[in-house]
């Protein structure tokens, strides 16, 4: 409400659910709410006309004096909605000043003028303070700033972030770092790269969610409406691209026009990954068939969506490349075979298209219950990147409709 500039607003509560119930039940709930709607439209008056703190300047950051134990400080931060409930490192003036030495950009520079849903203003100083809280180091600042730029400069000017962070869908950011900086900063890219005990990855991931929940104000139950949530809403998934184990040699950014020496942050958003556990396939074709069926998790991908990214374990990647399969070949095979019957897709409502239904476009042609429906719109929407160490595991991350497409790639070096 406040993030859209409204100091107060009238609401009428209609009991959930409204979806997945018969039409007569929907009408009954609407009829029961009609008197309240009339009252809201004719009697209600706003309780306030100004938004508290609306004229607060974004720089310099406010400071507070605190005396107490570390546990008490963490409680104070959480009570003030300045943290997520996990421990933070106190962002003292001295710690923030040290952090700012990691970039040549001025502390007052505005990096994002309105991070949804609260539309907080993000300055370089705020990035530094949030980075300190998450456990980042000064040398991480260029990566943090590049991530914020990527989150902001999506095709719809940041509106994907609002959708990603406020939806009922279990979505969260996916951050992949590529280039020489991966090894320079000791960003994990091998065994367990996206898991625990990877301090740089975890600190950067914690930064992303701290920024989204504190500066952006995306906290459950308002404005984060995720039905159940998952750990990606606490610490975003961060990993380095394992170019050493990439049998195709070219990195993901190089495929998109960057140079091998470029340091690039890739920002994407998607639902919880689907793991592929295949220890048996010997022929690449057999492995690809398993991959195609892994993508057919219609509950997360529905149909004609924006594709996703295969995070390939090195052994699966090597096996796919062993008989000359290029990434283009793999994409085309998966696009043609990652399909599920129309009858198992989320249904239309009374035969009409709805936001959550599978709605084939008119140019797709006639559809019957047994028509095979593709996961995405075209083969180029299926991305491939190598991450991890030994083992027969890979992950499919569906971008859904909430993340930016194509994923945003931002150069890191300009933020040094």
KOLTI-756935 format. One record per residue (C-alpha): x, y, z; residue in one letter. Coordinates in steps of 0.05 Angstrom, whole numbers, plus 5000, padded with zeros to 4 digits. Example, Ala and Ser with C-alpha at 12.3 -4.5 7.8 and 13.67 -1.06 7.14 Angstrom:
# residues 2
524649105156A;527349795143S;
This chain:
# residues 416
500050005000X;505250515022X;510050294967X;504950524916X;504451204949X;497851094987X;498051325059X;491750935076X;486950485038X;480350145048X;480049395047X;474448885047X;476448185068X;473647605028X;475246935060X;479946475022X;479846074979X;476846374916X;480745924869X;479345184857X;472145234884X;465545194845X;462645824814X;456645834861X;461245844922X;465146434892X;458546804880X;456346664952X;462746964980X;462047574935X;454747674956X;456647615029X;461948155021X;457548644981X;454949045041X;462049155065X;464149374995X;458549894994X;460450135063X;467750205043X;465850594981X;461051075015X;462951135089X;470350985097X;475251555106X;482851515109X;485951505178X;492151875153X;494252275093X;501752245097X;506651655098X;511251635159X;518451735139X;516751885067X;521452485065X;527352125097X;533752225058X;537351585036X;544351845051X;547751845099X;544851245136X;541951375205X;546151145264X;543750885331X;547450785396X;546750105429X;549649805492X;548549075507X;550548375489X;551248095419X;544847695429X;541148315452X;543648695391X;541148155345X;534348165380X;534048925372X;535448865297X;530148335288X;524948705329X;526149325285X;525548895222X;532749025204X;534548285199X;531547615181X;532347275248X;539146965232X;545147275267X;548247885234X;554948235241X;553848935270X;554549455215X;558649955255X;561150595224X;568150295223X;565949645191X;561950005137X;567850475123X;572349865112X;567249545067X;566850175024X;574250115008X;572349534962X;569450004910X;571350674879X;564050884876X;561751424924X;557651204985X;552051694966X;551151394896X;544151114887X;544450414858X;536950274859X;532050844869X;526150404890X;527049664909X;520149344912X;515549224946X;517049774997X;520950184946X;526850314991X;532650714963X;539150314956X;545650704959X;552750444955X;553150575030X;547050145043X;549949585000X;556249625043X;552349615109X;548049025086X;554348665062X;557448755130X;551248465164X;551547855118X;558947715130X;561647975064X;568548285057X;570748925022X;573248534961X;566148274951X;563248974940X;563748974864X;559948314861X;554648574909X;553649214868X;553348814803X;547948374833X;543848974853X;544549254783X;542248594754X;536248564800X;534349274780X;535649264705X;530848714686X;526648784623X;520849064662X;525149534704X;525249134768X;517948914767X;520348194762X;523448274831X;516748504859X;513347894830X;519047424850X;519147654922X;511747744936X;508447164900X;505446554935X;510046134891X;516345874925X;521246294884X;527946594901X;534046894867X;539346474833X;546046814826X;551746514784X;558546854780X;563046724720X;570046924702X;576946974735X;573847314796X;570846644817X;577746394837X;580247074859X;574747134912X;574546394928X;567346324905X;565645584908X;564345254841X;565944514855X;563444004904X;557544274945X;558144974914X;550845154927X;550644854997X;553144995067X;560245135090X;561645565029X;562846225066X;563446695006X;557446404969X;553246395033X;555047105053X;553247374984X;546746974985X;545047245054X;546447955029X;541347864972X;535747675019X;537548175072X;537148725020X;530548464993X;527248385061X;530049005097X;530849535043X;525549214999X;520849045055X;519048355029X;517447995094X;512147475108X;506347555115X;506848245083X;509148335030X;512247635020X;506147195008X;509646544994X;505045975015X;510345555048X;517045865034X;523845525029X;531045655050X;532346034986X;528246595017X;533446645072X;539946545034X;539646614959X;543146074918X;549946314895X;555245914857X;561146014811X;561145714741X;565845124737X;569145304672X;574844804685X;569944224681X;565944504622X;567044034563X;564444564514X;569745064540X;565645694529X;562545984592X;555246184595X;556846934589X;561546804530X;555746464494X;551947114503X;557547564474X;562147694534X;569647574531X;573047004570X;576647504614X;570247864634X;567647784704X;560147714701X;554447624751X;548447244724X;541847404759X;535946944750X;529846764791X;526046124794X;522545594835X;525645054877X;530344624834X;528543924812X;534243444821X;536142924769X;539342304798X;541741884740X;547241374754X;545040884700X;544841214632X;550841044589X;548741334522X;547742094521X;540941984488X;538641594549X;541042154595X;537542674553X;531042284558X;531542294634X;532943044631X;526943164587X;522342794635X;525343154695X;523243804662X;516143534657X;514543704729X;508244064706X;506644314776X;512344804772X;513344944698X;506344914669X;507045044594X;509845554545X;513745884601X;520546224599X;524645584604X;530045504656X;537245304667X;540244614673X;545744634726X;549644044702X;554343654745X;561043564709X;560042824699X;553342914666X;556143474623X;562043054602X;557442474584X;553042924541X;559043194503X;562542524495X;559142364429X;559343064400X;552943344426X;553344104426X;549344554472X;545044734412X;543643994399X;541843884472X;537144484474X;533444264412X;532643544437X;530043774504X;525244274473X;522343734428X;521843204483X;520543584548X;513043564537X;507143314576X;499943174555X;495143764557X;490543364603X;495643354660X;496844114657X;493444604704X;486444674675X;482945264645X;477045564683X;470445394649X;474445304585X;477446004589X;484646194598X;486846414668X;493446654696X;495045984728X;492445534672X;495945224613X;493745644554X;496745434486X;497446024438X;492946034377X;498645904329X;500345254365X;494544924330X;488744484354X;489544164422X;486543514449X;487443214519X;493242794492X;496843354455X;504043414481X;505244114507X;512344414510X;515244684575X;517745324542X;516645734479X;523045544442X;529545164449X;533745794464X;530045864530X;533645244557X;540245464587X;546145014606X;551645154657X;556644694692X;557244734768X;559344234821X;564043654829X;564142894820X;557442524822X;551642364777X;547142934797X;544443544760X;538944054774X;533444364732X;531445074753X;525045314722X;524846064712X;517246084716X;513946734697X;516747124756X;524047164740X;527447594687X;528247274619X;533247214591X;537347204656X;540847864668X;548447874659X;552248454691X;559648604686X;563048644754X;569249044737X;565649714728X;563749674802X;570949614826X;
